[in-house]
Each structure stands twice: as C-alpha cells, then as structure tokens.
Amino acid sequence: MSSADTLAAAEPPAVATTGVRPARPGATRRLLGSEIGMVFRRRRNQVLLAVLAAAPALIGVAVKVSPPSSGADGPPFLNQISGNGLFLVFTALTVTVPVLIPLLIGVVAGDSIAGEAGTGTLRYLLTLPVTRARLLVAKAVGTLVFLAVTVIVVAVVGLIAGAGFFGLHPPTLLSGDTISLGAGLVRMLEVVGYVILTLTGYVVIGLFISTLTEVPIAAMAATVGVAIVANVLDQVPQLGSLRDGLFVHHWMAFADIMRGFVDWGQLGSYLWLQLAYVALFGAAAWARFRTADITS
C-alpha cells in the first residue's frame, strides 16, 4: 500500500465531491507514519536489511573459525575481535559504512519520490490535502529513519554476535588506554550516533536526485553512483584539501571516538559539513519538487 492509498482511506467523502481540502488534526503525523511504515513494509527493503544484518554475523563466524594473526591485513579493529567481541561492532561498521549502507540508503532515497511518480501514485497523492512541502519532508524523514535503523541493525547484530562468540570485556582504546565495559558501550553508542549523522547529507542528495526523474531505477542508480564516485575521488591524493569537502570524506572518522581523548570539536565540524549538504540539497530538492510537473 502506498502513501496515497493510506491517506485516501482516511479522507472524508467531502474531499472527493466538493474539492475542499480541510485541514485535519494529525494529518502530518499520519503522513509520517504512513511513509515510515511503507518504507519498512516493502519486501525489497526487508531483504536488504536482512543481507546487511548478515554482514557482522559472517565477520564474527570468520574470525571465530580463523582468528587473524597479529599484524595481519584487514579492516581496523579486526585483530581485537577475538579478544573482545565489542570490537566486532566497530569492524562491522568499518566494513559496511563505505559500501553496503550507502547502497541501501541509495535504493530507498532514490525511490522516495521517483518510485511514487513511476507507479502513478504521486499525482493522486498530491490531489489529497497534502502540500508538496509536507510530502517532501515525510519522504526525507522516512529515509532518515531507515538510515538510523540500518546502522542500529549492524551495531546490534555485531554486539550480539561478538558477545556470543568472544564475550564482552573492558576495551583497550586505540590510544592504549583501557576503559570499563560500560564506558566502552557508551563509546559504541556515540559511534552509532556519529555514523547516522554523518550519512544525513547523502540521504538528502538522494532525495534531490529522486525529484529529477520519474524512473526509480535511474534515481537509485544515480544516487548509489554519486557515492561511488565521491569515494573514488576521496582516494585521489592529488585533490588535496578539496577532499575535505566531499560528503564521504569523514564517514570513517568514528574511529577517533575510540581514542583516549575525543576531539568533539573536530568531529562536530565534520557534522556541520553534513548539515551544509542537507541545507543545500534540501533546498534544491524543494525548488525542483514544488515546480515539477507530475505527469504520471
């Protein structure tokens, strides 16, 4: 069921017969609930979440079967997993943040507007008492909630698998300091929060791309492609300080939270960059969507 179907069921007959658009209490709440529910009811999104959830579990199994030797190649935190299952969370995020999570977000964000347009429900939805601004915000919120759930799923599965395979112990930070298990879990929550916030710019870029076309596959591919190209550019040292302005450049900076002293001012500046992307592409999405002709 689309957002249009859900909202139409709640509208009084007077809307269809008189064309009047009465303001109804709780309309925004129902729209947000409908959008979030639709995102998580889609079988495609459920399958993608299941695949993502398998990643930390598979990493845990691989390390349990074949523990890495000291100094072996691999993602950060991999060598610490066998001694402390808490590090499975950080390793799983290190593996999934550059590719898997952006893939999922690209699919959902790219489909947000273009998917409704492609199936013909967007035009009908806009005949209901829903302004384009509220609809765009609802699409953004639905995708942001999905983003938060993807990151939390990786962390929760990683924590459960790590505890089951290796146990949870007071972690030794990258700086060499050992903190209590409780403090380590707090650091994990801070990492999860940072990862969610640092991906918000990418979500809004995908929302903007979704307003440019009525072909959802094209919007999904373009959104994922933008992340791939940005990651490639981020690996080119000749670009110098220009890389600091890429929305992907600071995605992996959550490793700094696993040091004795956390420079929250520096991490905060990375999040301000994401806010700039949110403002820029959010405004661009609104400028495009408020004047776009919905032809299907």
Summary of the structure (lengths in Angstrom):
residues: 296
radius of gyration: 21.4
end to end distance: 17.6
largest distance: 73.9
contacts: 974
relative contact order: 0.14
helix: 75%
strand: 1%
